């Protein structure tokens, strides 16, 4: 069953949330480098808190909600996948390797035949 997806136009509030999220990321990275003299605990604490606030701002926007919905839908689809058994996977791998060997032999024979026809028969370079 195909679901129809309607794109919504971003509102001013959504754009403001995305801008705030971006600004919080920039402030977090800037704070990380400016707080180098305060110690690593303060540096990492400020960075992680500001990145968490940026993530919260992003996820509260329409784009963030769409991302969460996409993640849930993807998880639901992955659960529907029927994975092959070990025997089936081994058989398919053997088929692939066999096909590769056969194609390699075919291409080698073709190359040598064309080589022989052009250089020995037509041009006579290898006599």
TORLO-163025 format. One line per field, with one value per residue: residue number from 0; residue in three letters; x, y, z of N, C-alpha, C, CB in turn. Coordinates in steps of 0.05 Angstrom, whole numbers. Glycine has a CB too. Example, Ala and Ser with C-alpha at 12.3 -4.5 7.8 and 13.67 -1.06 7.14 Angstrom:
resi: c(0 | 1);
resn: c(ALA | SER);
n_x: c(264 | 257);
n_y: c(-114 | -45);
n_z: c(156 | 142);
ca_x: c(246 | 273);
ca_y: c(-90 | -21);
ca_z: c(156 | 143);
c_x: c(264 | 258);
c_y: c(-66 | 1);
c_z: c(156 | 157);
cb_x: c(226 | 282);
cb_y: c(-89 | -12);
cb_z: c(181 | 114);
This chain:
resi: c(0 | 1 | 2 | 3 | 4 | 5 | 6 | 7 | 8 | 9 | 10 | 11 | 12 | 13 | 14 | 15 | 16 | 17 | 18 | 19 | 20 | 21 | 22 | 23 | 24 | 25 | 26 | 27 | 28 | 29 | 30 | 31 | 32 | 33 | 34 | 35 | 36 | 37 | 38 | 39 | 40 | 41 | 42 | 43 | 44 | 45 | 46 | 47 | 48 | 49 | 50 | 51 | 52 | 53 | 54 | 55 | 56 | 57 | 58 | 59 | 60 | 61 | 62 | 63 | 64 | 65 | 66 | 67 | 68 | 69 | 70 | 71 | 72 | 73 | 74 | 75 | 76 | 77 | 78 | 79 | 80 | 81 | 82 | 83 | 84 | 85 | 86 | 87 | 88 | 89 | 90 | 91 | 92 | 93 | 94 | 95 | 96 | 97 | 98 | 99 | 100 | 101 | 102 | 103 | 104 | 105 | 106 | 107 | 108 | 109 | 110 | 111 | 112 | 113 | 114 | 115 | 116 | 117 | 118 | 119 | 120 | 121 | 122 | 123 | 124 | 125 | 126);
resn: c(UNK | UNK | UNK | UNK | UNK | UNK | UNK | UNK | UNK | UNK | UNK | UNK | UNK | UNK | UNK | UNK | UNK | UNK | UNK | UNK | UNK | UNK | UNK | UNK | UNK | UNK | UNK | UNK | UNK | UNK | UNK | UNK | UNK | UNK | UNK | UNK | UNK | UNK | UNK | UNK | UNK | UNK | UNK | UNK | UNK | UNK | UNK | UNK | UNK | UNK | UNK | UNK | UNK | UNK | UNK | UNK | UNK | UNK | UNK | UNK | UNK | UNK | UNK | UNK | UNK | UNK | UNK | UNK | UNK | UNK | UNK | UNK | UNK | UNK | UNK | UNK | UNK | UNK | UNK | UNK | UNK | UNK | UNK | UNK | UNK | UNK | UNK | UNK | UNK | UNK | UNK | UNK | UNK | UNK | UNK | UNK | UNK | UNK | UNK | UNK | UNK | UNK | UNK | UNK | UNK | UNK | UNK | UNK | UNK | UNK | UNK | UNK | UNK | UNK | UNK | UNK | UNK | UNK | UNK | UNK | UNK | UNK | UNK | UNK | UNK | UNK | UNK);
n_x: c(17 | 16 | 36 | 14 | 52 | 55 | 87 | 101 | 100 | 153 | 145 | 152 | 165 | 187 | 232 | 259 | 269 | 304 | 346 | 360 | 378 | 423 | 453 | 462 | 495 | 540 | 554 | 564 | 609 | 645 | 647 | 671 | 724 | 738 | 735 | 779 | 819 | 793 | 790 | 780 | 732 | 695 | 697 | 678 | 629 | 601 | 599 | 569 | 520 | 503 | 499 | 459 | 416 | 413 | 398 | 349 | 321 | 322 | 294 | 244 | 224 | 188 | 217 | 250 | 211 | 193 | 240 | 243 | 195 | 209 | 251 | 223 | 189 | 226 | 249 | 205 | 198 | 247 | 239 | 204 | 234 | 256 | 306 | 359 | 372 | 430 | 447 | 423 | 449 | 502 | 498 | 483 | 528 | 566 | 545 | 554 | 611 | 623 | 600 | 633 | 683 | 672 | 659 | 708 | 741 | 716 | 723 | 779 | 791 | 765 | 795 | 846 | 834 | 819 | 866 | 901 | 876 | 881 | 936 | 967 | 943 | 920 | 955 | 1005 | 1048 | 1073 | 1109);
n_y: c(-23 | 41 | 101 | 168 | 225 | 289 | 349 | 399 | 469 | 506 | 540 | 605 | 598 | 546 | 555 | 590 | 555 | 519 | 553 | 569 | 520 | 511 | 556 | 543 | 498 | 522 | 558 | 521 | 493 | 537 | 551 | 505 | 510 | 560 | 551 | 522 | 532 | 523 | 470 | 401 | 376 | 418 | 439 | 395 | 387 | 436 | 434 | 387 | 398 | 443 | 420 | 382 | 416 | 440 | 395 | 385 | 431 | 425 | 376 | 391 | 420 | 420 | 393 | 361 | 329 | 302 | 274 | 239 | 210 | 186 | 153 | 118 | 94 | 69 | 33 | 0 | -22 | -51 | -91 | -122 | -150 | -211 | -249 | -287 | -357 | -389 | -429 | -415 | -366 | -383 | -416 | -377 | -345 | -381 | -388 | -337 | -333 | -375 | -357 | -312 | -336 | -365 | -322 | -295 | -333 | -336 | -282 | -281 | -321 | -297 | -249 | -270 | -296 | -253 | -225 | -261 | -265 | -211 | -196 | -240 | -266 | -223 | -177 | -201 | -195 | -229 | -271);
n_z: c(0 | -21 | 8 | 5 | 2 | 26 | 16 | 62 | 69 | 97 | 156 | 187 | 240 | 240 | 209 | 243 | 286 | 262 | 249 | 301 | 320 | 287 | 303 | 357 | 351 | 328 | 370 | 410 | 389 | 387 | 441 | 461 | 443 | 465 | 519 | 533 | 571 | 618 | 629 | 611 | 626 | 633 | 582 | 549 | 574 | 564 | 508 | 499 | 524 | 495 | 444 | 454 | 464 | 413 | 383 | 406 | 391 | 335 | 329 | 345 | 304 | 241 | 202 | 234 | 258 | 213 | 201 | 246 | 237 | 189 | 206 | 241 | 205 | 171 | 206 | 215 | 164 | 159 | 196 | 168 | 132 | 105 | 123 | 93 | 104 | 134 | 101 | 51 | 42 | 37 | -8 | -47 | -47 | -65 | -117 | -139 | -136 | -171 | -219 | -227 | -236 | -283 | -318 | -317 | -342 | -393 | -411 | -413 | -451 | -495 | -500 | -512 | -560 | -594 | -592 | -617 | -668 | -688 | -682 | -699 | -745 | -778 | -776 | -773 | -737 | -699 | -716);
ca_x: c(0 | 33 | 26 | 19 | 67 | 50 | 107 | 90 | 117 | 164 | 134 | 173 | 173 | 205 | 257 | 272 | 279 | 327 | 367 | 369 | 393 | 449 | 467 | 470 | 517 | 563 | 561 | 575 | 637 | 660 | 651 | 690 | 751 | 744 | 737 | 802 | 834 | 777 | 792 | 765 | 705 | 679 | 696 | 660 | 602 | 588 | 594 | 548 | 495 | 494 | 491 | 433 | 396 | 410 | 383 | 321 | 309 | 319 | 273 | 218 | 215 | 174 | 238 | 258 | 189 | 194 | 262 | 235 | 176 | 224 | 265 | 204 | 179 | 248 | 251 | 182 | 204 | 269 | 227 | 190 | 253 | 260 | 334 | 364 | 385 | 459 | 450 | 416 | 470 | 525 | 493 | 483 | 555 | 579 | 536 | 568 | 638 | 623 | 595 | 656 | 703 | 663 | 662 | 737 | 751 | 704 | 737 | 807 | 790 | 758 | 818 | 867 | 826 | 821 | 895 | 912 | 866 | 892 | 966 | 980 | 931 | 915 | 978 | 1029 | 1070 | 1085 | 1117);
ca_y: c(0 | 65 | 124 | 193 | 244 | 317 | 367 | 423 | 493 | 513 | 565 | 622 | 586 | 524 | 566 | 600 | 533 | 509 | 573 | 567 | 495 | 517 | 575 | 529 | 482 | 540 | 568 | 498 | 489 | 560 | 549 | 484 | 520 | 582 | 541 | 504 | 538 | 515 | 441 | 384 | 371 | 442 | 440 | 375 | 392 | 458 | 424 | 367 | 412 | 459 | 402 | 371 | 437 | 442 | 372 | 389 | 451 | 413 | 355 | 403 | 432 | 402 | 376 | 342 | 310 | 285 | 256 | 219 | 193 | 170 | 133 | 98 | 79 | 52 | 10 | -18 | -37 | -69 | -113 | -139 | -163 | -239 | -253 | -314 | -375 | -392 | -447 | -399 | -346 | -397 | -424 | -354 | -336 | -400 | -382 | -313 | -340 | -392 | -339 | -295 | -353 | -370 | -297 | -290 | -351 | -327 | -258 | -288 | -334 | -277 | -232 | -285 | -301 | -228 | -220 | -279 | -257 | -186 | -194 | -262 | -271 | -200 | -160 | -217 | -184 | -248 | -295);
ca_z: c(0 | -23 | 22 | -8 | 20 | 18 | 27 | 73 | 66 | 123 | 168 | 199 | 266 | 234 | 200 | 267 | 301 | 248 | 252 | 328 | 322 | 275 | 320 | 381 | 344 | 325 | 396 | 424 | 380 | 395 | 470 | 466 | 439 | 483 | 547 | 535 | 595 | 641 | 633 | 592 | 636 | 627 | 553 | 539 | 585 | 549 | 481 | 499 | 532 | 473 | 422 | 461 | 459 | 384 | 374 | 415 | 374 | 309 | 329 | 350 | 279 | 222 | 190 | 254 | 260 | 189 | 204 | 265 | 224 | 170 | 222 | 250 | 181 | 162 | 225 | 210 | 139 | 164 | 210 | 149 | 115 | 111 | 119 | 84 | 124 | 129 | 77 | 28 | 38 | 28 | -36 | -65 | -49 | -83 | -144 | -147 | -142 | -195 | -242 | -231 | -248 | -311 | -333 | -320 | -363 | -418 | -419 | -419 | -477 | -515 | -503 | -526 | -588 | -608 | -593 | -638 | -694 | -698 | -683 | -713 | -771 | -795 | -778 | -776 | -720 | -682 | -731);
c_x: c(18 | 20 | 33 | 32 | 64 | 72 | 93 | 110 | 127 | 152 | 158 | 183 | 192 | 232 | 273 | 283 | 304 | 351 | 378 | 386 | 421 | 466 | 478 | 494 | 543 | 572 | 574 | 604 | 655 | 667 | 671 | 718 | 758 | 747 | 760 | 818 | 819 | 778 | 774 | 736 | 686 | 675 | 675 | 631 | 587 | 581 | 570 | 521 | 485 | 485 | 464 | 411 | 391 | 393 | 354 | 307 | 304 | 295 | 246 | 208 | 201 | 194 | 247 | 236 | 188 | 217 | 256 | 215 | 189 | 239 | 247 | 194 | 201 | 251 | 228 | 187 | 226 | 258 | 213 | 208 | 256 | 289 | 339 | 377 | 415 | 463 | 444 | 438 | 495 | 522 | 494 | 512 | 571 | 571 | 551 | 597 | 641 | 619 | 619 | 679 | 696 | 667 | 691 | 749 | 741 | 719 | 766 | 809 | 784 | 781 | 840 | 860 | 828 | 850 | 908 | 903 | 879 | 922 | 979 | 969 | 930 | 941 | 1004 | 1053 | 1085 | 1093 | 1145);
c_y: c(25 | 88 | 149 | 212 | 272 | 334 | 391 | 446 | 500 | 540 | 581 | 610 | 562 | 534 | 578 | 578 | 521 | 528 | 572 | 542 | 499 | 535 | 561 | 510 | 499 | 550 | 545 | 493 | 512 | 558 | 527 | 494 | 543 | 573 | 521 | 508 | 529 | 485 | 426 | 379 | 394 | 444 | 421 | 379 | 414 | 449 | 406 | 380 | 428 | 442 | 389 | 391 | 441 | 419 | 375 | 409 | 440 | 393 | 367 | 417 | 411 | 383 | 355 | 320 | 291 | 265 | 233 | 200 | 175 | 147 | 111 | 81 | 60 | 28 | -10 | -34 | -57 | -94 | -132 | -156 | -192 | -245 | -282 | -331 | -377 | -409 | -431 | -379 | -359 | -406 | -400 | -343 | -354 | -394 | -357 | -318 | -357 | -375 | -322 | -311 | -358 | -345 | -291 | -308 | -343 | -302 | -263 | -301 | -314 | -258 | -245 | -290 | -275 | -220 | -236 | -271 | -232 | -187 | -216 | -265 | -246 | -184 | -176 | -208 | -206 | -274 | -303);
c_z: c(0 | -8 | 7 | 11 | 9 | 32 | 38 | 71 | 94 | 132 | 179 | 225 | 261 | 225 | 224 | 284 | 288 | 251 | 281 | 332 | 311 | 292 | 345 | 375 | 341 | 352 | 412 | 415 | 388 | 425 | 476 | 464 | 458 | 512 | 550 | 561 | 620 | 647 | 614 | 601 | 629 | 597 | 542 | 549 | 570 | 521 | 481 | 505 | 508 | 448 | 428 | 457 | 429 | 373 | 382 | 397 | 346 | 308 | 334 | 324 | 262 | 209 | 209 | 258 | 236 | 190 | 224 | 252 | 203 | 184 | 231 | 227 | 171 | 180 | 221 | 185 | 143 | 179 | 191 | 132 | 124 | 103 | 110 | 106 | 117 | 104 | 52 | 22 | 27 | -1 | -55 | -68 | -67 | -112 | -155 | -154 | -167 | -220 | -248 | -245 | -278 | -328 | -338 | -342 | -391 | -428 | -427 | -446 | -500 | -521 | -519 | -555 | -604 | -612 | -616 | -666 | -704 | -702 | -699 | -742 | -788 | -798 | -782 | -760 | -705 | -697 | -725);
cb_x: c(-19 | 37 | 37 | -7 | 97 | 22 | 128 | 82 | 103 | 195 | 113 | 162 | 148 | 192 | 253 | 252 | 258 | 321 | 357 | 345 | 379 | 445 | 449 | 447 | 512 | 556 | 536 | 559 | 637 | 646 | 624 | 685 | 755 | 722 | 711 | 821 | 840 | 748 | 786 | 779 | 705 | 691 | 723 | 670 | 604 | 607 | 619 | 553 | 499 | 516 | 512 | 434 | 405 | 437 | 394 | 320 | 328 | 344 | 280 | 219 | 239 | 159 | 262 | 263 | 162 | 197 | 287 | 222 | 154 | 244 | 279 | 180 | 170 | 274 | 249 | 156 | 212 | 291 | 209 | 172 | 281 | 240 | 351 | 383 | 372 | 473 | 431 | 390 | 476 | 531 | 465 | 465 | 569 | 572 | 506 | 566 | 651 | 602 | 571 | 666 | 706 | 634 | 648 | 751 | 742 | 675 | 735 | 819 | 770 | 733 | 828 | 873 | 796 | 806 | 909 | 903 | 835 | 885 | 977 | 976 | 904 | 894 | 980 | 1036 | 1059 | 1066 | 1114);
cb_y: c(0 | 72 | 125 | 205 | 236 | 327 | 375 | 419 | 517 | 515 | 560 | 650 | 576 | 506 | 588 | 617 | 511 | 504 | 602 | 567 | 472 | 529 | 599 | 513 | 467 | 564 | 578 | 473 | 486 | 586 | 543 | 461 | 529 | 603 | 527 | 507 | 567 | 522 | 434 | 358 | 367 | 468 | 434 | 347 | 400 | 483 | 410 | 345 | 430 | 479 | 381 | 361 | 464 | 443 | 346 | 397 | 476 | 399 | 335 | 423 | 444 | 418 | 393 | 355 | 324 | 302 | 271 | 232 | 210 | 187 | 145 | 111 | 99 | 68 | 21 | -1 | -17 | -56 | -104 | -122 | -149 | -257 | -246 | -314 | -403 | -405 | -471 | -385 | -332 | -422 | -437 | -332 | -336 | -429 | -377 | -291 | -354 | -413 | -322 | -284 | -379 | -380 | -274 | -294 | -380 | -321 | -237 | -306 | -358 | -260 | -223 | -311 | -311 | -205 | -226 | -308 | -254 | -164 | -193 | -288 | -282 | -182 | -143 | -219 | -164 | -255 | -291);
cb_z: c(24 | -52 | 51 | -20 | 21 | 26 | 5 | 103 | 53 | 121 | 189 | 204 | 282 | 212 | 179 | 283 | 304 | 218 | 246 | 347 | 308 | 247 | 328 | 392 | 317 | 307 | 411 | 419 | 349 | 389 | 484 | 446 | 411 | 481 | 554 | 511 | 597 | 636 | 662 | 587 | 667 | 638 | 541 | 546 | 614 | 548 | 470 | 518 | 556 | 464 | 417 | 491 | 472 | 371 | 386 | 444 | 372 | 299 | 350 | 373 | 264 | 201 | 181 | 280 | 264 | 164 | 214 | 290 | 210 | 154 | 246 | 264 | 159 | 161 | 255 | 207 | 117 | 180 | 232 | 131 | 116 | 95 | 144 | 59 | 124 | 154 | 79 | 32 | 64 | 45 | -38 | -54 | -21 | -76 | -145 | -125 | -118 | -194 | -236 | -204 | -233 | -312 | -320 | -294 | -357 | -415 | -397 | -397 | -477 | -506 | -476 | -511 | -588 | -593 | -567 | -632 | -693 | -678 | -655 | -699 | -768 | -783 | -753 | -804 | -701 | -658 | -761);
